[in-house]
């Protein structure tokens, strides 16, 4: 099976490429070639720009069975892919996002039948628009589509409830407080990309996956307090967590709306039974503690020494933590 990854070197896709190669897939990556990490052994590469239809069409002419699109975010991105791959591939796999599911959720257990409706995050609404367009093309016979919705999936970056994982790692190492929306007891799922890749590669070339959408997550769930403590432990320190109501956080920094109300402020437990019926049963083996240890190791080796604190950002966090901690005293 010849598989083309558009992207292929990112936080999720890199491990999918590795797993596919190990399973005997013939894999080529189409990207700009700007990531410093070497390609997995056995992977081929086409240097190109995802926005260049001519380059995409030239890649399509190499005759791929499956195209995995990891770096499309708008319907305009997809239109270029249709021009390049429509009628030329047996399966087009689009990486959407589990953040597109309904917010606030009506039930804490999420299935693929949960409506897509996120008024708080444009990124998620764009992914929903992409899904709707792709399903129209699939129904019209223009492009055979499979949709995959990752939730919080990681490999090299810390899984924090607010943006900027390296900022928070630096704060932990400095003994500074970190913030958590709510009281830190909402349930969340984090999935290492090595575990994500196991069922993902079984969707490729799978006729039962055509015209279907799947989320792929670990079955384990954690509270944000547990996640913060796991990150701190991996860094060899302790987490001084300051809990802040989400609406209060947004008064300080409105741009957090997407990552909080649009995603991580709510409990999210994913039912993976549909995926397991189609791609086969799987077990996630990278625990939260082991995953954060790997991230911390990579952080120390590649980013910690070069990190330059954002003074304005850290001043804001210090202010929020101090003012919230002073309430009631």
N, C-alpha and C positions, 0 to 999 in steps of 0.2 A: 504494500500500500504506500503510495507516494503522497506525502503530506507537506503542505506549505503553511508555515507559520508567518503571519504578518505581525512582526514583533519578534517574540521568541526568546528575548533575553531579559524579560522583566521579572517582577517579584513573584508572579504566578507562573508565567509561561516557561521560564527556564527549566523548572523541574518537570514540566509536562514534556518538554523536548527530551530531557534525559530519560524519562520513563518510556517514552515512545521508541527511542533508539534501542533501549534495552529489550523491548518487546519485538524488535525486528522491523520497525517502520522505517521507511526511507524518507528522511526529513530534511527539508530545506527551509532556511530562514530568510525572509525578505525584510530588511531593515537598513538603517543608515550606517550600521557598523561603528557606532560611537561609544558603545559600552566597553569599559576596560576589561571586564571579565572574559576570559577565553570561551569560545564556543564549546559545548559538550563534544567529546570525541565522536566523530562520525557524522556530525551535522554539517550540511553544506550551507552556503550563504549566497544570496543575491543582494548586492548593494543597491538600494533604491529608496525612493521617497513615496510614502503611502498616498500622497496627494497627487501623484503623477500617473494619470490613467494609462499613458503609453507604456510606462515602466511596468505597471501592474499587468497590462495586457501581454507584454513580452514575457513576463513570468508565467502567466496562465498558459501560454503556448507550449510550455515544457510538459504539460499534460499531468496535472495533479489530480488525484482522486478526491482529496479533502483539502479545504482551505480553512485554517483556524485564524480568525480575525480577533486579535487581542487589543488593537489600538484604534478602534473606531468608536467615536463618541457622539456623533450627530447623524441625522439622516443624509446630510450632504456627503459625509464620509462613505456611507453605504452606496450612494448613487454611483460613485466611482468604481466600487467593487462590482456592482451589477454590470456595468459596462465592460469590466475586465473579465469577470468570471461567469457571468450568466450564460448558461448553455455549455459551459466548458468543464464543470466539476460535478462530482457526484454528491458532494455534501459541503455546505458552507456552515461553519460553526462560529457563531457570534458570541463573544463574551460580553454579557450584560452585567447587571448588578442586582444583588438581593436587596439593596437599598431602595429599589424601585417599588418594592411591596408597600402596601397600604400603611400610611402613617397618619394618626396613631393606629396601631393594630387593633383589630377587634378581638383577636385571640392571640395569646402568646406563642402558640404553636403555629409555625408557618408551613404551609404546603404550597405546591405549585399552582393550586387553585385560588390562593389568596390574591385578591385584586391588586393590580398595579396602580398605585395612586399615592404619590408623595408630593404634597404641596410645598414642602419646606426646602427642597434641594433641586436646583436646575439640572445638575448632573444626572440625577435619577430620572427626572422627567425626560431628558434627552434620550436616556437608555430605553425608557418605555416607548418613546416615539420610534426609536430604531426597531424595537421588537415588533411593533404594530406594522411597520412598513415591510419588514422581512416576512412576516406571516402572510401579508397580502401577496408578495412575490411568490412565496411557496405555494399558496393556493392557486395562483395563476400559472404555475409550472415554469416560472422564470428562474428560480433558484431554489434548490433543495436545502432547507434550513434546519439547523438544530441550535437552540438557544441554551446557553449555560449562564447561571447567575451565581457567581461567587459571593460569599459574605466576606467577613474580615479574614483575608488570606495573606499570609506573610512568609517571608524567607529571610530577609536581611534587615527588616525594620521592626521597631518596637510597636506593639499593639496598644496604643494609648487611646483613651476616649475622646481626646481633643487633638487637633492637628499638630504636627511637628514633633515626631518621636525623639529626634536627637536633642531638641530643646529640653525635653523632660528627662532624658538620660543625664544630661549635664546637671540639671537641678537635683536629681537624686544623688549624684556623686558629690555635689556641693553641700548636701544636707539641707537643701531648701524644700519647702513644701510643694506638693503637687496637687492639682485640682481634680475633682471627680464630680460630674453632674449627678444631682440627687444624693442619696445616702450610700451609694456604692453597692447596693444589694440587688439591683436589677440583673437579670441573667443574660449572658452574652456567649457567643460562640466564636472562637478563634481557631483557624485551621492552618496548619503548616502546608506550604505548597507541595511538599513531598507527598503528603497524604492526599491532597486535592488531586494530584496527578494520577493516582491509582485508578479511580473510576473514570476520570476524564478520557484517558486514552482508549478505554473500552467503548466510549461513545463514537469514536471515529470509525467510519466505515460500517456503522451499525444501522441497518435499515429501520429497526424499531425506534431509533432516535429521531428519524426524520419528521419534521413538522411538530416537534415536541420541545418543551422547555424544562430544564432541570436546574435545581440548585445543588451545589456540592459543598458540604460542610462536615466538620467533625460532629459526632453525636454527643460529645461531652459538652457540658455547659459550665460556666464560671460566673462569679460575680465580678464586678469591676474592682472591688477591694482585693479579691484574690489575684486578679491580673496585675494590679499595681504591685502587690507584694512579690509576685513571681518575677517581675521586671527588676525590682530592687534587689531581690536575692541573687539574681543572675549577675548583677553589677557589684555584689558584695557589700550592700548597704541596706538601709531600712527605708521604707516609704512613709513619709509624714503626709498623710492624706487629709486634705481639707475638702469637706463635702459642701457643695454649693447648689442651691436650686437652679434648675436649668434656665428658668426665665430670668433669674438674677444674673447668671453668666451672660446671657444675651444682651442685657442692658450694658454690661461692660464691653462686650465684643460681639456685635450683631452678626459678623461673618461666621460665627460658630453655629448658626441656625442649621445649616446643612448637616454637619457632622453630629449634632445633638438631636434636635427635634426631627431632623430628616434621617436619622440612623440610630445612633448609639444611646440615646436617652431611654429607649424602650427595651424591655425584655424581648429577646428573640431566640426561640428554640426551633430548629428546623427539622422537619420530618423528611428523611431521605429515602423513604420506602419506595417511591416511584423510581428514583435513580437506581436503587439496588435491584429492582425488578428488571431493568433494562440493561444496566452495565455490570451486573453481578454484585454480590455482597462484598463489602470491603470493611476493613478495620483501620482506623487511624492509629498510628503507633508512636507519633511524636507528641509527647505530653507537653502541656503548657510549660512546665519547668525546663524540660530539655530544649524546647523551641526557643525560649527566652535565653537560655545559656548559649545557644548557637548564635543568636542575634548579638548578645553582649560580646561574645568573642570576636565577631566580625566588626562590631563597632569599635572595640579597642584597637583592632589591627588596622583599620582603614579610615576611621572618621574622628575618633575622640581627640587626637592630638591636633587636628586641623580645625576643630570646632571653634567658631568665634561667636560668643554670646551676643544675641540681639538685645541690646540694652533696653529698648522700648518694650519689647515683648516681656522680658523678665521683670521689668519694673511694674508692668501691669499685673502679672501673676502675683508678685509680692504684695501689691496693693489689694488685690482681691482676697488673697489668703489672710492678710492682716485684718481687713475689715470684716470678713466673714467670721474669723476666729474671735473677734472682739464682741460679737453680738451676745447680748444677755449678761455681760459682765458688768 
